[in-house]
Amino acid sequence: MTVSDENVEVAGKPRRPRVVVLFGGRSSEHAVSCVTAAGVLGAIDKDKYDVIPIGIAKTGQWVLTSADTRQWSLSSSLIPEVEPSPSTVTLAEIGGEHQLIVAAPNQIPQELGTVDVVFPVLHGPFGEDGTIQGLLELSDTRYVGAGVLASAVGMDKHFMKVVFEAAGLHVGPYVAVTDRQWLTDPESVRKRVDLLGFPVFVKPARAGSSMGISKVDSLEGLDAAIEEARRHDLKLVIEAGIVGREIECAVLEGRGTQPPRTSMPGEISVAGGGHEFYDFNAKYVEDDAAQLSCPADIPEEAIARVRELAAAAFDAVGAEGLSRVDFFYTPDGDIIINEINTMPGFTPKSMYPQMWAASGLSYPALIDELIYLALHRKTGLR
């Protein structure tokens, strides 16, 4: 296979690149992934790409799904889900090409054709954490987004902070809590958290989309918040509350040897609905709960510094494709990094595409650029 800007060539014959949009998955962010897929499926240029939607059911089964974006919408009354099917989709190498195969009991397997790029819009464990990326690496299949290590580090808020600190980035005070520590010596955990001061934010270490996060204002509420977070992950990160404005910056891999590209930073504000912070409902359910101001209303030198630090964070974890980097901008003008998201929310209303749109790159053009980067990526070690 050879790659051009517009198509791929197989046996000297050009054709449209075949792109698999892979979504759903086994994590608690299954529904969010479905909504992200709806955004991508609705905006991708189907005249330029042959698009195949593949869903991963909560059981882990891969199935051929509908491209109808209405099926994957999210509201207070509708939570989308990939349902299991009698037919299973597998990725196999046949004749030197990566083929999608549909198999069902007592039926002859059917080939769906060669896969050129996988666009894995999976959020959370078993998708955003390097597991799917490892599967695709084993088969030399090109894909959008970060590789195995960057995905794993970006998913684990504890090791993410360790890497950021090693790279010289300013990280806020935090405590990491393992399952063994909480089960064998909970009092020690309480003392360590108490030293942070209140309020604190209790978070599953390896979850996103604000799943399982609680704001705790006193030691009395800590145990309940820990147990809520443990429903999503047995490893936790507990962060000291930081007085500051939430500033985000979108990062896009540069072409070839060019450095990462950064959007204008944006600021999140949450109004109404009783939200104490940018929680799941504010992000995905309530249309007017969260507002993005882009560029953020901060001094020019702070904007430049946020963009510089966002690119540094992208490089620190070895990210590829895309990432969103979140910061706190304090009243004293300090910029504290909160986290990196290697597969950020990617619906049209998500902050990552909105920041790029405000910076001059539309949602469809952003999808096109990510596919371009994946098509031109080397397979194997890089």
DOVOPA-387340 format. One record per residue (C-alpha): residue number from 1; chain; residue in three letters; x, y, z. Coordinates in pm, whole numbers. Each point is the difference from the previous one (the first is absolute). Layout:
# DOVOPA-387340
    nr   kette   rest       px       py       pz
   NUM       A    ALA        X        Y        Z
...
END
This chain:
# DOVOPA-387340
    nr   kette   rest       px       py       pz
     1       A    MET        0        0        0
     2       A    THR      121      351      -79
     3       A    VAL     -154      320      133
     4       A    SER      -84      322     -178
     5       A    ASP     -178      309      128
     6       A    GLU     -334     -114     -140
     7       A    ASN        4     -378      -27
     8       A    VAL      192     -320       45
     9       A    GLU      133     -227     -268
    10       A    VAL      -36     -377        8
    11       A    ALA      168     -193     -280
    12       A    GLY       47      332     -179
    13       A    LYS     -369       86        4
    14       A    PRO     -120      306      197
    15       A    ARG     -301      -24      231
    16       A    ARG     -145      193      291
    17       A    PRO      165      -73      335
    18       A    ARG     -215     -231      210
    19       A    VAL      -48      141      351
    20       A    VAL     -144     -201      289
    21       A    VAL     -167      214      266
    22       A    LEU       37     -217      311
    23       A    PHE     -212       89      304
    24       A    GLY     -190     -124      304
    25       A    GLY      223     -221      212
    26       A    ARG        1     -160      343
    27       A    SER       57      309      217
    28       A    SER     -252      210      191
    29       A    GLU       44      260     -276
    30       A    HIS     -167     -226     -257
    31       A    ALA     -285      246      -64
    32       A    VAL      239      295      -35
    33       A    SER      193     -193     -262
    34       A    CYS     -324      -62     -193
    35       A    VAL      -74      374        2
    36       A    THR      351       77     -122
    37       A    ALA      -46     -253     -281
    38       A    ALA     -325      171     -100
    39       A    GLY      189      325      -40
    40       A    VAL      275     -156     -210
    41       A    LEU     -239     -205     -214
    42       A    GLY     -210      308      -68
    43       A    ALA      291      221     -105
    44       A    ILE      251     -228     -176
    45       A    ASP       22       53     -376
    46       A    LYS     -164     -311     -143
    47       A    ASP       92      104     -353
    48       A    LYS      366      -16      101
    49       A    TYR       -4     -301      235
    50       A    ASP     -168     -338        6
    51       A    VAL     -134       -1      356
    52       A    ILE      -82     -315      199
    53       A    PRO     -153       43      350
    54       A    ILE      105     -275      240
    55       A    GLY     -140       -7      352
    56       A    ILE      144     -182      300
    57       A    ALA     -274     -131      229
    58       A    LYS       44       10      377
    59       A    THR       76     -373      -23
    60       A    GLY      303       80     -217
    61       A    GLN     -154     -133     -321
    62       A    TRP       74      196     -321
    63       A    VAL     -308       46     -219
    64       A    LEU      -88      173     -325
    65       A    THR     -231      287       94
    66       A    SER     -222      265     -151
    67       A    ALA      145      328     -127
    68       A    ASP     -325      177       93
    69       A    THR      116      268      243
    70       A    ARG     -344       21      162
    71       A    GLN       54     -345      148
    72       A    TRP      305      123      193
    73       A    SER     -135      324      149
    74       A    LEU        1       64      375
    75       A    SER     -268      174      204
    76       A    SER     -149      -16      348
    77       A    SER     -243     -264     -129
    78       A    LEU      216     -187     -252
    79       A    ILE      335     -168       71
    80       A    PRO      146     -159     -314
    81       A    GLU      155     -345       15
    82       A    VAL      157     -242     -245
    83       A    GLU     -198     -322       24
    84       A    PRO      153     -347      -43
    85       A    SER      -68     -177     -329
    86       A    PRO        4     -356     -135
    87       A    SER      264      124     -249
    88       A    THR      346       91      125
    89       A    VAL      252      224     -175
    90       A    THR      369      -90       16
    91       A    LEU      314      160     -141
    92       A    ALA      223     -244     -190
    93       A    GLU      296       10     -237
    94       A    ILE      -81     -163     -332
    95       A    GLY      238       15     -293
    96       A    GLY      208      270      164
    97       A    GLU     -301      228       51
    98       A    HIS     -189       76      322
    99       A    GLN     -354     -123      -58
   100       A    LEU     -322       28      196
   101       A    ILE     -178     -334       22
   102       A    VAL     -361      -52      108
   103       A    ALA      -67     -347      142
   104       A    ALA     -324     -156      126
   105       A    PRO      -82     -352      118
   106       A    ASN      -59     -247     -287
   107       A    GLN       77      264     -263
   108       A    ILE      292       60     -235
   109       A    PRO      209      296      124
   110       A    GLN      -34      315     -211
   111       A    GLU      276      249      -79
   112       A    LEU      -80      368       43
   113       A    GLY      318      110     -171
   114       A    THR      339      144       82
   115       A    VAL       38      235      297
   116       A    ASP      222      301      -61
   117       A    VAL      -63      195      322
   118       A    VAL     -183      -66      325
   119       A    PHE     -148      305      172
   120       A    PRO      -40     -129      359
   121       A    VAL     -235      244      172
   122       A    LEU        7     -207      318
   123       A    HIS        7      164      343
   124       A    GLY      125     -149      324
   125       A    PRO      159     -338       78
   126       A    PHE       12     -270     -270
   127       A    GLY       23      257     -277
   128       A    GLU      163      328       94
   129       A    ASP      264     -161      222
   130       A    GLY      225     -168     -256
   131       A    THR     -183     -334      -22
   132       A    ILE     -165       58     -338
   133       A    GLN      312      179     -117
   134       A    GLY      208     -308       86
   135       A    LEU     -237     -223     -197
   136       A    LEU       30      227     -303
   137       A    GLU      377       21       36
   138       A    LEU       25     -381       -1
   139       A    SER     -177       -9     -337
   140       A    ASP      190      300     -146
   141       A    THR     -331      181      -44
   142       A    ARG       18      379      -17
   143       A    TYR     -225      188      241
   144       A    VAL      -87      349      117
   145       A    GLY      142      125      327
   146       A    ALA      263      -80      259
   147       A    GLY      196     -325       13
   148       A    VAL       15     -262      273
   149       A    LEU      222      174      257
   150       A    ALA     -144      350      -43
   151       A    SER     -353     -137       22
   152       A    ALA       80     -196      317
   153       A    VAL      176      293      169
   154       A    GLY     -272      242     -107
   155       A    MET     -267     -230      145
   156       A    ASP      163      -43      341
   157       A    LYS      -21      332      186
   158       A    HIS      266     -112      248
   159       A    PHE      273      -91     -248
   160       A    MET     -104      292     -220
   161       A    LYS       92      233      286
   162       A    VAL      327     -187       59
   163       A    VAL       96       54     -365
   164       A    PHE     -104      365        8
   165       A    GLU      206       63      313
   166       A    ALA      301     -169     -160
   167       A    ALA      -43      230     -301
   168       A    GLY        5      306      225
   169       A    LEU     -369       85      -29
   170       A    HIS     -180      153      299
   171       A    VAL     -238     -257      152
   172       A    GLY     -237       67      291
   173       A    PRO       18     -192      332
   174       A    TYR     -154     -348      -12
   175       A    VAL      -10     -341      164
   176       A    ALA      -10     -332     -188
   177       A    VAL     -192     -279      174
   178       A    THR       24     -367      -99
   179       A    ASP     -254     -269       79
   180       A    ARG      237     -165      248
   181       A    GLN       66      326      185
   182       A    TRP     -370       74       44
   183       A    LEU      -90     -354      110
   184       A    THR      290      -50      242
   185       A    ASP       55      347      146
   186       A    PRO     -288      241      -72
   187       A    GLU       95      224      292
   188       A    SER      338       71     -158
   189       A    VAL     -177       97     -322
   190       A    ARG     -229      236      192
   191       A    LYS      299      165      168
   192       A    ARG      182       49     -331
   193       A    VAL     -309      156     -154
   194       A    ASP      -58      221      305
   195       A    LEU      349      145      -49
   196       A    LEU     -106      120     -346
   197       A    GLY     -266      221      155
   198       A    PHE     -361       25     -112
   199       A    PRO     -172        8     -238
   200       A    VAL      145     -291     -195
   201       A    PHE     -109     -179     -315
   202       A    VAL      -16     -379       19
   203       A    LYS       49     -162     -341
   204       A    PRO       33     -348     -147
   205       A    ALA      358      -11     -127
   206       A    ARG      -93     -157     -333
   207       A    ALA     -336      144     -101
   208       A    GLY     -110      311     -186
   209       A    SER     -311      200      -90
   210       A    SER      -25       96      370
   211       A    MET     -113     -356       84
   212       A    GLY       12      -70      375
   213       A    ILE      144      342       94
   214       A    SER     -114      167      323
   215       A    LYS       83      330      161
   216       A    VAL       52      -49      375
   217       A    ASP      -12      294      239
   218       A    SER       90     -179      324
   219       A    LEU      151     -322      135
   220       A    GLU     -350     -127       85
   221       A    GLY      -89      -33     -367
   222       A    LEU      322     -165     -110
   223       A    ASP      -86     -369       47
   224       A    ALA     -321       22     -203
   225       A    ALA      180      180     -282
   226       A    ILE      275     -261       -2
   227       A    GLU     -252     -283      -24
   228       A    GLU     -179      179     -285
   229       A    ALA      328       38     -191
   230       A    ARG       88     -364       69
   231       A    ARG     -309     -107     -195
   232       A    HIS      189      115     -308
   233       A    ASP      362      -80       91
   234       A    LEU      169     -155      305
   235       A    LYS      288      245      -38
   236       A    LEU      -75      362       90
   237       A    VAL      155      343      -24
   238       A    ILE     -108      260      256
   239       A    GLU       89      356      -95
   240       A    ALA       12      315      211
   241       A    GLY     -257      254     -110
   242       A    ILE      168      283     -192
   243       A    VAL     -145      348      -14
   244       A    GLY       26       89     -364
   245       A    ARG     -170       20     -336
   246       A    GLU      -21     -314     -213
   247       A    ILE      189       58     -324
   248       A    GLU       28     -260     -274
   249       A    CYS      212      -25     -314
   250       A    ALA      -39     -233     -298
   251       A    VAL      313     -156     -149
   252       A    LEU       36     -151     -346
   253       A    GLU      307     -193     -114
   254       A    GLY      215      179     -255
   255       A    ARG       50     -143     -346
   256       A    GLY      329     -178      -61
   257       A    THR      268      146      227
   258       A    GLN     -202      311       85
   259       A    PRO      -70       69      371
   260       A    PRO     -346      -44      153
   261       A    ARG     -261      258      -93
   262       A    THR     -204      170      271
   263       A    SER     -338      172      -10
   264       A    MET      -88      322      173
   265       A    PRO      -68      -90      364
   266       A    GLY     -360      -10      117
   267       A    GLU     -169       48      336
   268       A    ILE     -282     -213      136
   269       A    SER     -279      155      201
   270       A    VAL     -278     -204      156
   271       A    ALA     -324      187       69
   272       A    GLY     -327     -120      150
   273       A    GLY     -116     -352       72
   274       A    GLY      169      -15      342
   275       A    HIS      340     -107     -139
   276       A    GLU      292       53      238
   277       A    PHE      245      -98     -272
   278       A    TYR       10     -112     -363
   279       A    ASP     -177     -332       53
   280       A    PHE     -145     -264     -235
   281       A    ASN     -341      165      -45
   282       A    ALA      156      339      -68
   283       A    LYS      227     -158     -262
   284       A    TYR     -241     -223     -189
   285       A    VAL     -366       28      102
   286       A    GLU      -98      360       72
   287       A    ASP       43      212     -311
   288       A    ASP       50      334      174
   289       A    ALA      177     -106      320
   290       A    ALA      355       55     -126
   291       A    GLN      125      289     -208
   292       A    LEU      336       38     -175
   293       A    SER      167      335      -47
   294       A    CYS      274      -22     -263
   295       A    PRO      240      167       13
   296       A    ALA       -8        9      377
   297       A    ASP      -10      345      155
   298       A    ILE      348      -12      148
   299       A    PRO      310      211      -77
   300       A    GLU      181      -58     -330
   301       A    GLU      311     -126      178
   302       A    ALA     -210     -255      189
   303       A    ILE     -159     -117     -326
   304       A    ALA      345      -50     -152
   305       A    ARG      118     -185      312
   306       A    VAL     -302     -233        6
   307       A    ARG       60      -92     -364
   308       A    GLU      370      -60       69
   309       A    LEU      -79     -221      301
   310       A    ALA     -269     -192     -190
   311       A    ALA      251      -92     -271
   312       A    ALA      253      -93      270
   313       A    ALA     -254     -230      169
   314       A    PHE      -81     -162     -336
   315       A    ASP      369      -73      -56
   316       A    ALA       58     -106      362
   317       A    VAL     -232     -302      -30
   318       A    GLY       99      -67     -364
   319       A    ALA     -349       71     -134
   320       A    GLU      -98      -23     -366
   321       A    GLY     -300      120     -195
   322       A    LEU     -199      204      251
   323       A    SER      -23       94      365
   324       A    ARG     -173      253      221
   325       A    VAL      204      143      286
   326       A    ASP     -176      155      301
   327       A    PHE      144      265      231
   328       A    PHE      -87      219      296
   329       A    TYR       78      371      -32
   330       A    THR       28      139      354
   331       A    PRO      -72      356      118
   332       A    ASP      378       44       39
   333       A    GLY       55      -86     -365
   334       A    ASP      139     -349       60
   335       A    ILE      -78     -268     -258
   336       A    ILE      -43     -347      152
   337       A    ILE      -49     -302     -223
   338       A    ASN     -294     -221       93
   339       A    GLU        0     -279     -258
   340       A    ILE       38     -108     -361
   341       A    ASN     -276     -182     -187
   342       A    THR      138     -203     -293
   343       A    MET     -350      -73     -137
   344       A    PRO     -205      299      111
   345       A    GLY     -372       30      -49
   346       A    PHE      -45       45     -373
   347       A    THR     -365       89      -56
   348       A    PRO      -69      329     -183
   349       A    LYS      -79      162      339
   350       A    SER      312     -141      170
   351       A    MET      266      247      101
   352       A    TYR      279     -148     -214
   353       A    PRO     -172       54     -338
   354       A    GLN     -149      329      119
   355       A    MET      344      140       81
   356       A    TRP      130     -100     -342
   357       A    ALA     -306      150     -168
   358       A    ALA       67      327      185
   359       A    SER      361      -26     -120
   360       A    GLY     -101      -41     -366
   361       A    LEU      -22     -378      -47
   362       A    SER     -354     -131      -47
   363       A    TYR     -129     -329      141
   364       A    PRO       -2     -184     -338
   365       A    ALA      345      140      -84
   366       A    LEU      129     -113      340
   367       A    ILE     -124     -356      -63
   368       A    ASP      164        9     -343
   369       A    GLU      332      116      147
   370       A    LEU        0     -275      263
   371       A    ILE      -59     -264     -266
   372       A    TYR      278      153     -212
   373       A    LEU      242      -23      294
   374       A    ALA      -96     -363       62
   375       A    LEU       34      -96     -367
   376       A    HIS      351      146      -12
   377       A    ARG      114     -150      330
   378       A    LYS      264     -269       -1
   379       A    THR     -104     -336      138
   380       A    GLY      214     -174      262
   381       A    LEU      249      181      224
   382       A    ARG       23      373      -69
END
